[in-house]
Amino acid sequence: MTPARRPMPAYTPMPTGSVVLEGAPEAHAALRTTTPALMVIFGASGDLARRKLLPALYKLIYQGLLPPNFTVLGYARSDYDDVSFRERAQEGVERFADVEFDPQVWETFSQHLFYIRGSYTDPEDFRRLAGQIQALEERLDTAHNRLFYLATPPDVYESIATHLGQVKLARPTRPTSWTRLVVEKPFGHDLASAQALNDHLLAIFQEDQIYRIDHYLGKETVQNILVFRFANGIFEPIWNRNYVDHVQITVAESIGVEGRGGYYDRAGALRDMVQNHMLQLVALTAMEPPVAFDADAVRNQKVNLLRSIRPLRPEEVPRYTVRAQYAAGNIDGVEVPDYLDEPGVRPDSTTETFVAWKVEIDNWRWSGVPFYLRTGKALPRKISEIAIYFRRAPHLLFQSDPHLSQRPQRNVLSMRIQPDEGISLEISAKRPGPSVQIQPVHMEFLYGSSFGVAPPDAYQRLLLDVVRGDSTLFTRRDEVEVAWDRVTRILEGWRLEEEEARRSGLSFRLPTYRAGTWGPAEAGRLLARDGQRWRRL
């Protein structure tokens, strides 16, 4: 369904020919770059380019945050030329940019869109690519700044990087120019493959050239976690084991695999969501204050936190994790088939569509405070949320009153990532009336009503940061590998669990949960052992 559009503010041409938002805040102006560049999108005929990358670039051009001569060269195996590529890009911008389509802005943008057809393994195709890049740089004055974006299946990442190195496109050609590589997830499928991919890329590019992208980090609500924690003096002093009882992080999807069974059955919820998105949320929620808001300082503290996550031994994995598959059910009136009946899924698959993990962090701030993670497909609603449960207050005053109908509840701070982005604090208050009756109430902040605008698309911010050379919101090699280390230990524990069942002559099956419910009963028991229960969403 085409998303609702909001009117674009009027634009005013600047002397350089760029376009800016009328009345744009100075914060936007600070992000504006006049640096020209040429961006090569590998996999330019795919959905990621059409739905996300090209609409995001269009909006950045409109807002004047990128210069008007910013140039895009699409590269893919599909049979397009410049004209048909521009037509496909226009369809994507009109459908997915969620703003009014402006013909004048589009005309400026489209004249800097080009396409070249080629494979990801043929050296001759990459020699033609190098020639096309050189011709465009001479014609459009892009200052020899080059941005390569891997919007392809991960099995061709290494081939593309190899050929870029062979045709001498991997390093800057001038002292004042730059060359950068953006790598989409998944970045490997376990620790060994992630290390191998890092080794391969770093043999061709330097670490400061590589931008490993996780679109979750581009979300305004995710970035706001750090601002909320470190810019408000009332919260940071209680953000520790002395005041926090536990933390729940939920990333729920209301759809099944929807035709992507072949891919998903090789990945699963742990690889697809936990290793990247959810561990990033854990890191931002629990990390120590960085000395500055720059790339190295922020990422150093994230890595320190991830290293503090207790690594599980194989025999501990069943006690700290729960995995399951969805069975047939109904979500909002739509029938969802059993996961094992989805196209592309093996009939004996043990790939999890739901995972819960009790994470323990062994450092001074969080020792003894469990972080409960859950994510899954075919759940009742799409929602991403971080909930901080504070310790109960000593209720001696209220416990002595026999007339109280309800005891005070724990305070809960909820940070909603999506949808209905905002922050809510649950407190106890007295209901009006002659007797003391306590009722939980919410103090809420919502992005839409407070700022009058919806949060911008994550790719908009991340693409601009790549051009500006700001890697704060991108993951570093050590960050990727320590996250994979913790996840690979779980995968190994699950593998041994299945092997043990087979050695015992048993057929191994995962627990199931009906589509449209909040997961298997085993997930509830994971928290019940600690006297807790999952938050109702």
TORRODREN-210019 format. One line per 2 residues: number of its first residue (from 1); their letters; for each residue x, y, z of C-alpha. Coordinates in nm, 4 decimals, m for minus. Example, Ala and Ser with C-alpha at 12.3 -4.5 7.8 and 13.67 -1.06 7.14 Angstrom:
! residues 2
1> AS> 1.2300 m0.4500 0.7800 ~ 1.3670 m0.1060 0.7140
***
This chain:
! residues 537
1> MT> 0.0000 0.0000 0.0000 ~ 0.1371 0.3424 m0.0899
3> PA> 0.2335 0.5317 0.2275 ~ 0.0549 0.8541 0.3145
5> RR> 0.2335 1.1612 0.1840 ~ 0.3017 1.4788 0.3717
7> PM> 0.3465 1.8094 0.1884 ~ 0.7058 1.9164 0.1311
9> PA> 0.7938 2.2649 0.2541 ~ 0.8459 2.5131 m0.0279
11> YT> 1.1988 2.5305 m0.1564 ~ 1.4157 2.8211 m0.2585
13> PM> 1.6905 2.7836 m0.5171 ~ 2.0293 2.8905 m0.3832
15> PT> 2.2959 3.0579 m0.5955 ~ 2.4725 2.7227 m0.6323
17> GS> 2.1549 2.5649 m0.7662 ~ 2.0919 2.3576 m0.4522
19> VV> 1.7612 2.3494 m0.2667 ~ 1.6986 2.4047 0.1035
21> LE> 1.4014 2.3627 0.3312 ~ 1.2243 2.6905 0.3913
23> GA> 1.2806 2.7775 0.7541 ~ 1.5119 2.4807 0.8027
25> PE> 1.6689 2.4737 1.1511 ~ 2.0351 2.5503 1.1934
27> AH> 2.0878 2.1892 1.2961 ~ 2.0088 2.0901 0.9389
29> AA> 2.2453 2.3538 0.8025 ~ 2.5248 2.2112 1.0167
31> LR> 2.4826 1.8761 0.8406 ~ 2.4825 2.0257 0.4913
33> TT> 2.7772 1.9251 0.2783 ~ 2.9008 2.0887 m0.0384
35> TP> 3.1292 1.7943 m0.1076 ~ 3.0525 1.6468 m0.4510
37> AL> 3.0777 1.2722 m0.4918 ~ 2.9937 0.9801 m0.7179
39> MV> 2.8006 0.6953 m0.5579 ~ 2.8057 0.3515 m0.7223
41> IF> 2.5149 0.1325 m0.6077 ~ 2.5877 m0.2351 m0.6682
43> GA> 2.2523 m0.4116 m0.6914 ~ 2.0856 m0.0941 m0.8180
45> SG> 1.7956 m0.2842 m0.9761 ~ 1.6931 m0.4388 m0.6433
47> DL> 1.4309 m0.3461 m0.3866 ~ 1.6718 m0.1823 m0.1411
49> AR> 1.7801 0.0745 m0.3990 ~ 1.4250 0.1385 m0.5208
51> RK> 1.2540 0.1536 m0.1794 ~ 1.5222 0.3097 0.0392
53> LL> 1.8414 0.4387 m0.1191 ~ 1.7128 0.6407 m0.4143
55> PA> 1.4184 0.7969 m0.2227 ~ 1.6579 0.8917 0.0598
57> LY> 1.9016 1.0536 m0.1836 ~ 1.6167 1.2438 m0.3504
59> KL> 1.5084 1.3905 m0.0151 ~ 1.8662 1.4866 0.0716
61> IY> 1.9007 1.6689 m0.2611 ~ 1.5694 1.8439 m0.2014
63> QG> 1.6735 1.9610 0.1435 ~ 2.0006 2.0954 0.0136
65> LL> 2.1967 1.8567 0.2348 ~ 2.3759 1.7155 m0.0683
67> PP> 2.5099 1.9261 m0.3542 ~ 2.3118 1.9229 m0.6810
69> NF> 2.5974 1.7549 m0.8712 ~ 2.5905 1.4498 m0.6419
71> TV> 2.5968 1.1653 m0.8942 ~ 2.4649 0.8078 m0.8770
73> LG> 2.5821 0.5255 m1.1014 ~ 2.3721 0.2117 m1.0758
75> YA> 2.5392 m0.1236 m1.1403 ~ 2.3530 m0.4547 m1.1640
77> RS> 2.2923 m0.7551 m1.3862 ~ 1.9469 m0.6387 m1.4979
79> DY> 1.9035 m0.5095 m1.8525 ~ 1.8558 m0.1351 m1.7946
81> DD> 2.0039 0.1763 m1.9501 ~ 2.0159 0.5341 m1.8207
83> VS> 1.6596 0.6102 m1.9311 ~ 1.4934 0.2964 m1.7929
85> FR> 1.6946 0.3216 m1.4696 ~ 1.5708 0.6785 m1.4213
87> ER> 1.2137 0.5654 m1.4842 ~ 1.2482 0.2911 m1.2218
89> AQ> 1.4065 0.5367 m0.9799 ~ 1.1231 0.7868 m1.0329
91> EG> 0.8652 0.5171 m0.9599 ~ 1.0473 0.4353 m0.6372
93> VE> 1.0741 0.7991 m0.5302 ~ 0.7069 0.8703 m0.6021
95> RF> 0.5941 0.5598 m0.4160 ~ 0.8313 0.5389 m0.1198
97> AD> 0.9689 0.8870 m0.0489 ~ 0.6549 0.9743 0.1581
99> VE> 0.6800 1.3372 0.0430 ~ 0.5319 1.5344 m0.2416
101> FD> 0.7031 1.4648 m0.5712 ~ 0.8566 1.7854 m0.7054
103> PQ> 0.9227 1.7757 m1.0835 ~ 1.1864 2.0495 m1.0664
105> VW> 1.3846 1.8747 m0.7945 ~ 1.3459 1.5427 m0.9733
107> ET> 1.4781 1.6931 m1.2976 ~ 1.7951 1.8066 m1.1178
109> FS> 1.8354 1.4707 m0.9447 ~ 1.7558 1.2487 m1.2418
111> QH> 2.0110 1.4132 m1.4693 ~ 2.2763 1.2762 m1.2364
113> LF> 2.1457 0.9179 m1.2422 ~ 2.3274 0.6711 m1.4681
115> YI> 2.3385 0.2959 m1.5132 ~ 2.5820 0.0325 m1.6329
117> RG> 2.5025 m0.3349 m1.6696 ~ 2.7552 m0.5892 m1.5463
119> SY> 2.8187 m0.9022 m1.3456 ~ 2.9850 m0.9226 m1.0061
121> TD> 3.2506 m1.1701 m1.1163 ~ 3.3714 m1.0598 m1.4623
123> PE> 3.6939 m0.8530 m1.4543 ~ 3.6093 m0.6960 m1.7904
125> DF> 3.2816 m0.5568 m1.6520 ~ 3.4731 m0.3889 m1.3706
127> RR> 3.7186 m0.2401 m1.6192 ~ 3.4186 m0.0908 m1.8023
129> LA> 3.2903 0.0363 m1.4671 ~ 3.6228 0.2072 m1.3989
131> GQ> 3.6090 0.3735 m1.7402 ~ 3.2524 0.4946 m1.6812
133> IQ> 3.3483 0.6359 m1.3411 ~ 3.6404 0.8241 m1.4914
135> AL> 3.4211 0.9666 m1.7682 ~ 3.1536 1.0842 m1.5238
137> EE> 3.4131 1.2402 m1.2933 ~ 3.5585 1.4435 m1.5771
139> RL> 3.2161 1.5466 m1.7049 ~ 3.0410 1.6280 m1.3749
141> DT> 3.3272 1.7426 m1.1496 ~ 3.2687 1.5060 m0.8569
143> AH> 3.6127 1.5859 m0.7110 ~ 3.7134 1.2177 m0.7427
145> NR> 3.5209 1.1309 m0.4257 ~ 3.3783 0.7800 m0.4600
147> LF> 3.1204 0.5912 m0.2563 ~ 3.0559 0.2223 m0.3278
149> YL> 2.7370 0.0762 m0.1791 ~ 2.6940 m0.3029 m0.1635
151> AT> 2.3154 m0.3451 m0.1926 ~ 2.3634 m0.7020 m0.3152
153> PP> 2.3343 m1.0520 m0.1693 ~ 2.6220 m1.1033 0.0764
155> DV> 2.7707 m1.3911 m0.1235 ~ 2.9123 m1.1405 m0.3778
157> YE> 3.0612 m0.8909 m0.1280 ~ 3.4072 m1.0426 m0.1509
159> SI> 3.3994 m1.0672 m0.5303 ~ 3.2994 m0.7026 m0.5693
161> AT> 3.5684 m0.5858 m0.3277 ~ 3.8317 m0.7973 m0.5041
163> HL> 3.7501 m0.6547 m0.8449 ~ 3.7358 m0.2973 m0.7167
165> GQ> 4.0882 m0.3475 m0.5887 ~ 4.2072 m0.5011 m0.9148
167> VK> 4.0902 m0.2043 m1.1235 ~ 4.2373 0.0395 m0.8674
169> LA> 3.9067 0.1789 m0.7451 ~ 3.9573 0.0916 m0.3796
171> RP> 4.1859 0.3772 m0.2811 ~ 4.1591 0.7564 m0.3280
173> TR> 4.3245 0.8834 m0.6440 ~ 4.4164 1.2255 m0.5035
175> PT> 4.5345 1.3541 m0.1630 ~ 4.2170 1.5602 m0.1219
177> SW> 3.9682 1.2937 m0.2356 ~ 3.8157 0.9950 m0.0559
179> TR> 3.6855 0.6457 m0.1342 ~ 3.4348 0.4685 0.0956
181> LV> 3.2623 0.1309 0.0991 ~ 2.9205 0.0702 0.2560
183> VE> 2.8423 m0.2932 0.3421 ~ 2.4839 m0.3993 0.4152
185> KP> 2.3905 m0.6680 0.6637 ~ 2.4126 m0.9598 0.7109
187> FG> 2.7832 m0.9235 0.7766 ~ 2.8671 m1.2931 0.7960
189> HD> 2.6555 m1.5754 0.9384 ~ 2.8761 m1.6628 1.2390
191> LA> 3.1995 m1.5471 1.3998 ~ 3.4299 m1.7298 1.1584
193> SA> 3.2562 m1.5969 0.8445 ~ 3.2460 m1.2414 0.9845
195> QA> 3.6180 m1.2564 1.0592 ~ 3.6886 m1.3935 0.7120
197> LN> 3.4850 m1.1153 0.5469 ~ 3.6612 m0.8527 0.7574
199> DH> 4.0003 m0.9970 0.6655 ~ 3.9099 m0.9937 0.2974
201> LL> 3.7773 m0.6374 0.2919 ~ 4.0665 m0.5038 0.5004
203> AI> 4.3159 m0.6515 0.2573 ~ 4.1701 m0.4157 m0.0040
205> FQ> 4.0265 m0.1211 0.1921 ~ 4.1314 0.0430 0.5165
207> ED> 3.9110 0.0282 0.8276 ~ 3.8267 0.3991 0.8105
209> QI> 3.6987 0.3470 0.4550 ~ 3.4493 0.0728 0.5521
211> YR> 3.1002 0.1619 0.6759 ~ 2.9137 m0.1458 0.8031
213> ID> 2.5556 m0.0290 0.8023 ~ 2.2781 m0.1228 1.0440
215> HY> 1.9737 0.0847 0.9543 ~ 1.8469 0.0619 1.3136
217> LG> 2.1238 0.2993 1.4188 ~ 1.9893 0.5594 1.1755
219> KE> 1.6515 0.5757 1.3463 ~ 1.5939 0.8987 1.5354
221> TV> 1.4501 0.7087 1.8299 ~ 1.7600 0.4904 1.8596
223> QN> 1.9921 0.7919 1.8463 ~ 1.7741 0.9577 2.1098
225> IL> 1.8663 0.6863 2.3627 ~ 2.2060 0.8491 2.4158
227> VF> 2.0605 1.1995 2.4344 ~ 1.7945 1.0882 2.6807
229> RF> 2.0485 0.9165 2.9034 ~ 2.3326 1.1648 2.9017
231> AN> 2.1566 1.5005 2.8551 ~ 1.9103 1.4595 3.1437
233> GI> 2.0634 1.4770 3.4885 ~ 1.7669 1.3085 3.6578
235> FE> 1.8082 0.9721 3.4840 ~ 2.1791 0.8922 3.4524
237> PI> 2.2366 0.8775 3.8340 ~ 1.9748 0.6000 3.8652
239> WN> 2.0742 0.4151 3.5462 ~ 2.2461 0.1272 3.7267
241> RN> 2.2047 m0.1872 3.9362 ~ 2.1169 0.0104 4.2491
243> YV> 1.7887 0.1329 4.1023 ~ 1.7117 m0.0851 3.7952
245> DH> 1.5545 m0.4256 3.8550 ~ 1.5681 m0.5560 3.4983
247> VQ> 1.5381 m0.4482 3.1347 ~ 1.3144 m0.5892 2.8615
249> IT> 1.3854 m0.5296 2.4912 ~ 1.1254 m0.6425 2.2375
251> VA> 1.1502 m0.6314 1.8579 ~ 0.8300 m0.7879 1.7249
253> ES> 0.7126 m0.8342 1.3681 ~ 0.3505 m0.9030 1.2801
255> IG> 0.4296 m1.0761 0.9509 ~ 0.5626 m1.4210 0.8717
257> VE> 0.8430 m1.4860 0.6244 ~ 0.6141 m1.3774 0.3362
259> GR> 0.7847 m1.5444 0.0425 ~ 1.1373 m1.5115 0.1854
261> GG> 1.1402 m1.8602 0.3315 ~ 1.4474 m1.9655 0.1354
263> YY> 1.6569 m1.6838 0.2814 ~ 1.5053 m1.6859 0.6275
265> DR> 1.5472 m2.0597 0.6746 ~ 1.9246 m2.0097 0.6428
267> AG> 1.9244 m1.7182 0.8868 ~ 1.6640 m1.7341 1.1631
269> AL> 1.5668 m1.4803 1.4263 ~ 1.8960 m1.4936 1.6173
271> RD> 2.1093 m1.4050 1.3148 ~ 1.8516 m1.1797 1.1492
273> MV> 1.7605 m0.9590 1.4452 ~ 1.9529 m1.0319 1.7645
275> QN> 2.3133 m1.0236 1.6409 ~ 2.2768 m0.6759 1.4954
277> HM> 1.9663 m0.4732 1.5849 ~ 1.8996 m0.6026 1.9345
279> LQ> 2.2587 m0.6111 2.0557 ~ 2.2953 m0.2551 1.9285
281> LV> 1.9978 m0.1576 2.1449 ~ 2.1545 m0.3363 2.4423
283> AL> 2.4828 m0.1528 2.3859 ~ 2.3232 0.1913 2.3605
285> TA> 2.1028 0.1286 2.6636 ~ 2.3791 m0.0027 2.8886
287> ME> 2.7067 0.1549 2.7691 ~ 2.9130 0.3932 2.9821
289> PP> 2.9154 0.7645 2.8919 ~ 3.1574 0.8338 2.6052
291> VA> 3.4114 1.1128 2.6535 ~ 3.2777 1.2787 2.3358
293> FD> 3.0087 1.2222 2.0763 ~ 3.2489 1.1196 1.8032
295> AD> 3.2897 0.7903 1.6227 ~ 3.5787 0.6425 1.8212
297> AV> 3.4526 0.7456 2.1658 ~ 3.0990 0.6145 2.1132
299> RN> 3.2070 0.2918 1.9477 ~ 3.4731 0.2245 2.2107
301> QK> 3.2079 0.2273 2.4828 ~ 2.9718 0.0090 2.2779
303> VN> 3.2476 m0.2481 2.2292 ~ 3.3302 m0.2419 2.6006
305> LL> 2.9668 m0.3128 2.6827 ~ 2.9359 m0.5973 2.4312
307> RS> 3.2493 m0.7548 2.5745 ~ 3.0858 m0.7411 2.9183
309> IR> 2.7961 m0.9604 2.8033 ~ 2.8492 m1.2946 2.9728
311> PL> 2.9489 m1.5565 2.7116 ~ 2.7437 m1.8730 2.7442
313> RP> 2.8931 m2.2191 2.7660 ~ 2.7171 m2.4778 2.5461
315> EE> 2.5530 m2.6480 2.8442 ~ 2.4135 m2.3114 2.9644
317> VP> 2.2408 m2.2201 2.6389 ~ 1.9100 m2.4082 2.7026
319> RY> 1.8800 m2.2359 3.0427 ~ 1.9331 m1.8835 2.9112
321> TV> 1.7603 m1.8998 2.5718 ~ 1.4303 m2.0087 2.4194
323> RA> 1.3676 m2.0663 2.0485 ~ 1.0497 m2.1586 1.8668
325> QY> 0.8678 m2.1621 1.5327 ~ 0.5287 m2.0147 1.4547
327> AA> 0.2422 m2.2482 1.3777 ~ m0.0652 m2.1662 1.1710
329> GN> m0.2780 m1.8869 1.3092 ~ m0.4577 m1.5616 1.2389
331> ID> m0.3242 m1.2045 1.2534 ~ m0.5742 m0.9211 1.2037
333> GV> m0.8056 m1.1495 1.0120 ~ m0.5321 m1.2848 0.7837
335> EV> m0.4568 m1.6563 0.7950 ~ m0.0877 m1.7347 0.8432
337> PD> 0.0375 m2.0824 0.7486 ~ 0.2631 m2.2966 0.9625
339> YL> 0.6276 m2.1945 0.9217 ~ 0.7159 m2.5433 0.7981
341> DE> 0.4547 m2.5024 0.5234 ~ 0.6009 m2.1750 0.3965
343> PG> 0.7547 m2.1894 0.0446 ~ 1.1304 m2.2442 0.0556
345> VR> 1.1331 m2.3804 0.4126 ~ 1.2674 m2.7310 0.4687
347> PD> 1.0007 m2.9636 0.6127 ~ 1.2396 m3.0709 0.8914
349> ST> 1.3722 m2.7200 0.9557 ~ 1.4900 m2.6275 1.3064
351> TE> 1.5331 m2.2594 1.2179 ~ 1.3850 m2.0379 1.4861
353> TF> 1.1303 m1.7651 1.4075 ~ 1.1229 m1.6587 1.7742
355> VA> 1.4050 m1.6242 2.0224 ~ 1.4255 m1.5049 2.3826
357> WK> 1.7574 m1.4564 2.5613 ~ 1.8353 m1.3692 2.9208
359> VE> 2.1473 m1.1534 2.8893 ~ 2.3702 m1.0934 3.1892
361> ID> 2.6230 m0.8099 3.1839 ~ 2.9298 m0.8571 3.4000
363> NW> 3.0386 m0.5048 3.4839 ~ 3.0112 m0.2688 3.7792
365> RW> 2.7032 m0.0845 3.6535 ~ 2.4836 m0.3807 3.5575
367> SG> 2.5962 m0.6819 3.7613 ~ 2.2875 m0.8747 3.8704
369> VP> 2.0489 m0.6865 3.6371 ~ 1.9125 m0.9222 3.3672
371> FY> 1.8361 m0.7914 3.0183 ~ 1.5542 m0.9980 2.8666
373> LR> 1.5501 m0.9946 2.4852 ~ 1.2715 m1.1303 2.2664
375> TG> 1.2076 m1.1077 1.8948 ~ 0.9920 m1.3023 1.6560
377> KA> 0.7828 m1.3173 1.3452 ~ 0.4053 m1.3620 1.3237
379> LP> 0.3508 m1.1899 1.6584 ~ 0.0337 m0.9875 1.7305
381> RK> 0.1778 m0.6483 1.6332 ~ 0.4855 m0.4767 1.4952
383> IS> 0.6651 m0.2995 1.7766 ~ 1.0178 m0.2261 1.8986
385> EI> 1.0564 m0.1127 2.2573 ~ 1.3050 m0.0875 2.5440
387> AI> 1.1459 m0.1071 2.8899 ~ 1.3482 m0.0198 3.2016
389> YF> 1.1923 m0.1715 3.5171 ~ 1.3026 0.0115 3.8299
391> RR> 1.3212 m0.1509 4.1716 ~ 1.0147 m0.1366 4.3900
393> AP> 1.0004 0.1396 4.6480 ~ 0.9799 0.0281 5.0134
395> HL> 0.6050 0.0442 5.0698 ~ 0.5902 0.0338 5.4495
397> LF> 0.3601 0.3352 5.4500 ~ 0.1139 0.1713 5.2144
399> QS> 0.1500 m0.1834 5.3411 ~ 0.0171 m0.0718 5.6803
401> DP> m0.3065 0.0625 5.5293 ~ m0.5660 m0.2212 5.5170
403> HL> m0.8005 m0.0137 5.2994 ~ m0.5751 0.0083 4.9950
405> SQ> m0.7300 m0.1662 4.6949 ~ m0.4033 m0.1768 4.5001
407> RP> m0.0378 m0.1613 4.5970 ~ 0.1996 0.0739 4.4138
409> QR> 0.3498 m0.0787 4.0996 ~ 0.7082 m0.0618 3.9814
411> NV> 0.8046 0.2437 3.7776 ~ 0.8657 0.1529 3.4146
413> LS> 1.0410 0.3734 3.1604 ~ 0.9496 0.2730 2.8058
415> MR> 1.1404 0.3940 2.4994 ~ 0.9362 0.3158 2.1885
417> IQ> 1.1525 0.2737 1.8775 ~ 0.8603 0.2090 1.6429
419> PD> 0.5748 0.2705 1.5798 ~ 0.4273 0.5662 1.7773
421> EG> 0.7825 0.6742 1.8537 ~ 0.8229 0.8240 2.1983
423> IS> 0.9045 0.7795 2.5660 ~ 0.6673 0.6905 2.8488
425> LE> 0.7215 0.6822 3.2255 ~ 0.4771 0.4793 3.4346
427> IS> 0.4290 0.6124 3.7882 ~ 0.1838 0.5554 4.0710
429> AK> m0.0681 0.8255 4.1625 ~ m0.3653 0.8647 4.3951
431> RP> m0.7049 0.8497 4.2302 ~ m0.9397 1.1370 4.3167
433> GP> m1.1691 1.0505 4.6064 ~ m1.1932 1.0346 4.9840
435> SV> m0.9891 0.7156 5.0197 ~ m0.6316 0.6393 4.9168
437> QI> m0.6558 0.4404 4.5961 ~ m0.3368 0.4017 4.3925
439> QP> m0.3435 0.3752 4.0161 ~ m0.0622 0.3584 3.7584
441> VH> m0.0523 0.6560 3.5198 ~ 0.1713 0.7474 3.2269
443> ME> 0.3764 1.0543 3.1528 ~ 0.4341 1.0506 2.7761
445> FL> 0.6378 1.2201 2.5084 ~ 0.5570 1.1472 2.1425
447> YG> 0.7752 1.2575 1.8535 ~ 0.4857 1.3348 1.6225
449> SS> 0.2909 1.5599 1.8597 ~ 0.5953 1.7232 2.0249
451> FG> 0.7921 1.8112 1.7125 ~ 0.5118 1.8181 1.4577
453> VA> 0.6996 1.5925 1.2157 ~ 0.7556 1.2220 1.1785
455> PP> 1.1129 1.0988 1.2323 ~ 1.3088 1.0940 0.9047
457> DA> 1.3988 0.7717 0.7301 ~ 1.7066 0.6035 0.8742
459> YQ> 1.8810 0.5737 0.5369 ~ 1.8584 0.9494 0.4900
461> RL> 2.0748 1.0114 0.7955 ~ 2.3136 0.7224 0.7314
463> LL> 2.3823 0.8108 0.3668 ~ 2.4513 1.1704 0.4625
465> DV> 2.6908 1.0553 0.7359 ~ 2.8857 0.8411 0.4884
467> VR> 2.9316 1.1379 0.2555 ~ 3.0363 1.3552 0.5510
469> GD> 3.2773 1.0877 0.6725 ~ 3.1080 1.0445 1.0107
471> ST> 3.1205 0.6766 1.1136 ~ 2.9598 0.7171 1.4584
473> LF> 2.6426 0.5311 1.3581 ~ 2.8263 0.2487 1.1815
475> TR> 2.9767 m0.0637 1.3336 ~ 3.3486 m0.1234 1.3642
477> RD> 3.5271 m0.4531 1.3049 ~ 3.5744 m0.5388 1.6726
479> EV> 3.2114 m0.4469 1.7448 ~ 3.0827 m0.6838 1.4773
481> EV> 3.3057 m0.9677 1.5889 ~ 3.2343 m0.9523 1.9622
483> AW> 2.8598 m0.9500 1.8853 ~ 2.9046 m1.2543 1.6620
485> DR> 3.1117 m1.4247 1.9312 ~ 2.8246 m1.4095 2.1804
487> VT> 2.5691 m1.5201 1.9216 ~ 2.7848 m1.7993 1.7783
489> RI> 2.8127 m1.9511 2.1253 ~ 2.4333 m1.9778 2.1330
491> LE> 2.4266 m2.1307 1.7853 ~ 2.6837 m2.3864 1.8962
493> GW> 2.4805 m2.4722 2.2061 ~ 2.1704 m2.5251 1.9929
495> RL> 2.3666 m2.7445 1.7499 ~ 2.4919 m2.9648 2.0308
497> EE> 2.1412 m2.9863 2.1752 ~ 2.0091 m3.1176 1.8433
499> EE> 2.2977 m3.3639 1.8052 ~ 2.2384 m3.4998 2.1540
501> AR> 1.8706 m3.5593 2.0749 ~ 1.9585 m3.7480 1.7567
503> RS> 2.2192 m3.9598 1.9342 ~ 1.9451 m4.0552 2.1767
505> GL> 1.7269 m4.1686 1.8882 ~ 1.4825 m3.8777 1.9268
507> SF> 1.3464 m3.6540 1.6534 ~ 1.4238 m3.2938 1.7438
509> RL> 1.1419 m3.0389 1.7111 ~ 1.1300 m2.6817 1.8281
511> PT> 0.8525 m2.5531 2.0524 ~ 0.5795 m2.3755 1.8593
513> YR> 0.3532 m2.0776 1.9119 ~ 0.0378 m1.9937 1.7245
515> AG> 0.0730 m1.7043 1.4784 ~ m0.0845 m1.3985 1.6350
517> TW> 0.0325 m1.4795 1.9899 ~ 0.3316 m1.3484 2.1856
519> GP> 0.5478 m1.6575 2.1589 ~ 0.5784 m1.9985 2.3205
521> AE> 0.4984 m2.0828 2.6820 ~ 0.8686 m2.1584 2.7327
523> AG> 0.9464 m1.7865 2.6882 ~ 0.7151 m1.7032 2.9759
525> RL> 0.8831 m1.9636 3.1949 ~ 1.2244 m1.8098 3.1172
527> LA> 1.1173 m1.4987 3.3094 ~ 0.8975 m1.6790 3.5618
529> RD> 1.2054 m1.8511 3.7051 ~ 1.3211 m1.5034 3.8112
531> GQ> 0.9794 m1.3977 3.9370 ~ 0.9204 m1.1771 3.6315
533> RW> 0.6842 m1.1716 3.3360 ~ 0.6919 m1.0227 2.9892
535> RR> 0.5544 m0.6751 2.9425 ~ 0.2116 m0.6554 2.7796
537> L> 0.2329 m0.4659 2.4518
***
